[in-house]
């Protein structure tokens, strides 16, 4: 059972990362906070809908969407720490 969920998590993480990257690249200056997260969830839903490995309606479940939003928050924190470390290294 754990292996199944771990496998799924490893498959979905790149899609989460891609959704965040899309939001940051295309709408970063126009939206903030919750709006950016909403867009990332939307993009993730579209990415999952075209994926062979995940059901497109996955985010229709409230608990799953909440967990994905937490994952997005965590991924953004990691991205921010990495960006700060790179900036400090280059300074």
Secondary structure in CASP SS format (residue, H / E / C, confidence):
PFRMAT SS
TARGET T0000
AUTHOR 0000-0000-0000
METHOD secondary structure of the structure
MODEL  1
X C 1.00
X H 1.00
X H 1.00
X H 1.00
X H 1.00
X H 1.00
X H 1.00
X H 1.00
X H 1.00
X H 1.00
X H 1.00
X H 1.00
X H 1.00
X H 1.00
X H 1.00
X H 1.00
X H 1.00
X H 1.00
X H 1.00
X H 1.00
X H 1.00
X H 1.00
X H 1.00
X H 1.00
X H 1.00
X H 1.00
X H 1.00
X C 1.00
X C 1.00
X C 1.00
X C 1.00
X C 1.00
X H 1.00
X H 1.00
X H 1.00
X H 1.00
X H 1.00
X H 1.00
X H 1.00
X H 1.00
X H 1.00
X H 1.00
X H 1.00
X H 1.00
X H 1.00
X H 1.00
X H 1.00
X H 1.00
X H 1.00
X C 1.00
X C 1.00
X C 1.00
X C 1.00
X C 1.00
X C 1.00
X C 1.00
X C 1.00
X H 1.00
X H 1.00
X H 1.00
X C 1.00
X H 1.00
X H 1.00
X H 1.00
X H 1.00
X H 1.00
X H 1.00
X H 1.00
X H 1.00
X H 1.00
X H 1.00
X H 1.00
X H 1.00
X H 1.00
X H 1.00
X H 1.00
X H 1.00
X H 1.00
X H 1.00
X H 1.00
X H 1.00
X H 1.00
X H 1.00
X H 1.00
X H 1.00
X H 1.00
X H 1.00
X H 1.00
X H 1.00
X H 1.00
X C 1.00
END
